[in-house]
Amino acid sequence: MIPTTTGTGAPIATIDPDADGFPAPMRRAVAEPTQGVHLETAPIPAPGPGQALVRSALIGICGSDTHAIAGQHPFLTSRYLPGHEATGTVVALGDGVADLTVGQRVLLKPNVACGGCLNCGAGRSNACENLTWIGCDPSLGWAGAMADYFLAPERNLFPVPDGVDDRTAALVECLATPVHAVRIAGPVVGARVVVLGAGTIGVLCVVAALEAGASTVVVTDLDPGKLERAMRAGAHGAVPAGDPDVDDQVLAALGGPADVVLDCVTNQRSLNQAVALLRRAGTLAVVGVPPRDATLPMPVIQDWEIRVQGCAAYTEADMDAALAIAASGGLPTDEIVSRTYGLDDVAEAFARARADSSGKILVTPEI
């Protein structure tokens, strides 16, 4: 069994099933890069001060998880306890929790910031100097939500409005990443935007760019089905990435060079393509996790004043903005979610997610 702490280094306390009325033990997933995913049993953790215990309802499998299992993630290189896209119901509260109640539906913001460093003080909690993660942290400081239950600090749990169903709530964390990327790419009102890659994050980049006021959004991908989905999500144009004249087609669909390129692929080819599509003083937003180092055409970047902007996760404000989009009906849940598996079938769920990236795979402990 993998030991875990609550992010502070102290061993976690556990629920007494006889005294507290919980079943015991619980199931949880363990991810082993290059090997696979399996279930183990573990005691149900008890919430410490400022924490809540949540019964998981739906948990998404992220592209970072599938890349990690394939041995292609630069940071998730040893075993971890997955589940960072999650929604559920609060079932127990630790001391000092003031704004949550037992029985409340919540969704998870998995990046846990210290609150005291320079970046946290500047409102950039996603760049916290002491950042830890629930569900994608090989230090095992926090167990993930791909389990019957999970712990989280109160500040990392966002109440789910009554009008937002669990499937949509499980996608809010995914949407927050594009919301953040679009926000830090600069003002996009009236902008021409290109999205490279039409996986889940790419489609949600379309949603985020349109919500932020982009005038034209064009998407590229190798998969025709993904391009069709991006168009249904609101893209103004969709170009097959494998076409020899793909750049010319994108520029024609845009009506000129791009103001912003959101690269959700992030390999050598896509980075070169992004720079070639940008106008002078445009912005390349690096959204996808690059599997390895790549080079950029630095003479062009220098001479054209191209801004290269890394984009990592989201802040509390980005989560609020993503939740507001979901509450307004702007999150195309049925276009994104492709299938839901029971927790006992987690290995099959991961295999399906690795084999087919055309939709989001969800896992639930309830079937």
N, C-alpha and C positions, 0 to 999 in steps of 0.2 A: 504494500500500500504506500502511496505517496503522501508524506506528511505535508501539511500546509500551515501557514500562519495567517493572521488577519492583516497583513501588510505592515505590521509593526515589529515583526520578528518574534512575537510571543506566540506560543502554541495556542490553538483555538480551543475554547471550551465546547462541550457538546451537549445536546439535548438529552435529558433523561426521558426515554420514551414512556416509562411507566408513570412518572410524575406529570409529564406535560402532554400526554395523549397523542404523541406522534408515533407513526410506524417507524420501525428501525430494523436494519439500517437502511440508508438511502442508496440509490444508484447514482453513479456519476461516470462521465466519459473521460478517458485518458487518451491523449494524442501522442503518438510516437513518430516523429519525423523519419521518413524513409521506410517505416514499418507498417503503420496503420493506426486504427482507433479501436479501442475495446472498452467494455464496461468493467467497473469494479464496484464493490460496496464500501461504504464509509459511514461513520457516525454522522448524524445530523448536527451541523454546527450550531452553537448558541450565539445569538448576537451580543457583541460587547457594547460598551458605551458608544452612543452615537451611531449604532448600526441597526439594520433590520434584517430579519430572515424572510426570504421570499420563496414561495412555492412556484417553481417555474411553470409557465403555461406554454410558451413557444420560444424556441431558440433557433436562430439562423446559423447556417454554415457559411462563413465568409470566404472570399477568395484567398485571404491570407492563410486560412486553415488548409485549404486544398494545396496551396503552394508549399506550406510547411510539410504536409504529409509527403509531398513529392520531393522534398529536400531542396526546394527552390526558393525558400524565404531567407533573406539575409540575417534575420534576427531570431526567428523561431527555429532554433537548431537542435534543441533538446526537448524531452517530453514535457508536456504541460497539460493543464486541465482546461479544455476549451469551453467556449460559450460566452461570447461578449456581445452578441446581438440578442437581446432577451426581453421578454415581458412576463409578468407573473402577478401574484397576489401576496401582499404582506401577511405573514402569519405570526410573527413575534417581533417585539421591539426591545432594544437595549436601553439602558438608562440614558436619559437626556434627549431622547428623540421627541421632538415637539411637533413636527409638521406632517407626520405620517400616522395612519391608524391601521389597526388590524382589519383585514378584509379589503383594503384599498388596492386597486389595480395600479401597477407601476411599470415603467420601462427603465432599462438600465443604461446609464452613461458609464462605460466601463473604464475609462482612463481616470485614475485616482490621483489627483494633484495634492501637493502638500499644503498649499494655501499660504506659504510663508516666504517663498523664494522671489527673486526679482521678477521673473516672468509671470508668476501668479499674481503678484502685486500690480502688474501692468495689464491684467485681464487676459493673459495668454496662458491659461491653465493647461492647454494642450502641449505647451513647450515647457512645462514644469521641470525644474532641474532635478527633482526627486520623483519623477513620474513612475507609477506602477500601474498595472493593468489587471482587471478582472477578466479572466478567460483567454488571455493570450500573453502570458508572462512566464517564461521558463524558470524564473527565480522561484516560482510556486508560492509567491507571497499571497496571492489570492486564488481561490478555486473558482473555476468558471461556472456559468449558469447552465451548462449542458448536463443537468443533474435534476434530481427531484427537488432539491432546495439549493439556494445559494445565499451568501452573505454579501452585503454592500453597505458602505457608509450612507447615511441618510441623504447627504448632499448629492449622491450619485443616482438617486432614484427619483424619477419624474412621474407625477400622477398622470394617469391616462384619462382623458375626457370620456364621458359616457358615450359620445357619438363616434368614438374611434374603436373599432374592433381589434381583437388580439392580433390578427394577421397583419393589419396595417401598423399597429403599435410596434410589432417586431421589426418593421422596416425603418422606423424613425432614425435609429442609430446609423443605418446605411445612408439615409438621405442627409444626415448631418455632415457627413464627409464632403459631398459635393457642395452643400450650402456653404461650408467653410472655405472650400477651394474657390468658389465663385466670389465670395466676399473678399478674400485677400488678393484675388487677381486684380482688384481695382474696380472702379465704376464700370458697370457693363450696360447701363441704360443706353439703348440704341446701338449696342455693339454687335459686331459680327463675330460669332463664336464657333470654333470647331471643336468637336469632341472626338478624340481618337480612341476607338474601342467602344462597343455597344453592349458590354456585359451589364450586370446590375448597376454598378457604379456609373458606367457610361450613360445608361438610360436616365439615371437619377441626376446626372450632371445636366442633361437636357432639361429636366424639370426645374432644377435649381437656377439654371441660366435664364430660362423663360420667366420664372418668378421674380428674378432680379431685374428684368426689363430688357434683356437682349433682343435685338431686332430680328436677327437671323441666326439659326443654329443648324449646322450641318454636321453629320456623323459619318464616320467610316468604320467598317468592320469587314472581316473576311466571311462572316456568316450571313447569308441573305435573310434568314429568320430573325436574327438580331436587328438587322437594319429595318425590317418591317415593323418590329416592335418599337424601335426608336421613333419611327414616323408616327405610329399610333400614340406615342407619348408626347408628340408635339413638335418633333424636329421638322425643319423646313426642307431638308434635303438629306439623302442617305446615299453614300457612294461606296461601292465595293472596294475594299482596301487592296485587293490583289490586281486591280486593273492597272495596266501600264501607264495610263494617263490620269491616275487618281488625283494628283495634285491639280491638274488643269480642271478636272470635273468639280473638285471642291471649290476652287476659286470662282468658277462660273456660277455654281449654286449660291455662293456667298454674295456675289456681285462685287468682288474685289478681295484684297488680302484680309486676313483675319486680324482683329484687334486682340483676341485672346484665343489660345489653343489650350484645351484641357486634355493632357495626355494621360489616358487611363491604361495604356499599354506599357509604356516606358521601357522600351528596348532601344538598341542602337538605331534601328530603322525608323521607329516612330519619333524619336527625338530629332533626327535629321529632317524628317518630314515636317515636324512642327515648326522648326525654324524657317523652313522654306515657304511655309504658308503664311507667316506673320508679316505684317506691315512693319515699317520702321517704328521703333519705340513700342512695339507690341509686347505682350506678355505670354511666356510659356509657363503654364502651371503644371508641375509634375505631381500628378494625382496618384497614379499607379505605383506600386512598390517595385522598384527595379530589382531584378534577380542578381544583378552584378553591376560592376562599374561600366560606364559608357563615356564616350567622348562627345563634345559639342564643337560646332564650327566657330571657334572663338573669334576669328577675325570679323565674321558677320555680326556676332553678338556684340562685340565692342563697337564696330563702326555704325551699326544700326540702333545701338542702345536698346537691344532686346533685354527684357527683364526675365530672368529665370527664377521662378518662385516655387520652392518646395511647399507641399501641402500635406500636413500630417494631422489626421483626426479632426478634432472640433473642440470648441469651448462650450460652456453652459449656454451662452447666447445663441450659438449655432444649433444646439439641441432644442432650445425654445423655438427658434425659427422653423426648424424641421417639423416640430410637433404642431406648430400653427398651420403649416402647409397640409399636414395630414388631417387636422381637424376641419380644414376648409374643403376637404375632398380632393386635394391636388396631388395625392400620392396614388399612382396607378397600380394598386395592389394586385389586381387580377392579371396585369401584364407581367408582374415581377415574380410572384410566387408560383412555382411550377408543381411542387409536391410536398406533402408532409409525411414524415415517418415517425413511428413510435421510438422512444428512447432505447428499447431493447434491440431495435434494428439500426442503431447508430452507425455500425460499420458499413452496412449497405447504403445508408444515407450519404456518408462521406464518399463512398465509391461512386455513387450516382452524381454527386456534386463535382467530383474530379473529372468524370467522363463527359459531362454535359454542363457547360457554363451558360446555357441559354436561359436559365431561370433560377430563382432562389429556392434552395431546399431548406425546409424548416423541420425541426425535430420537436416532439412533444412527449412529456412523460405520461400524458393522460391516455394514450392508446398503446 
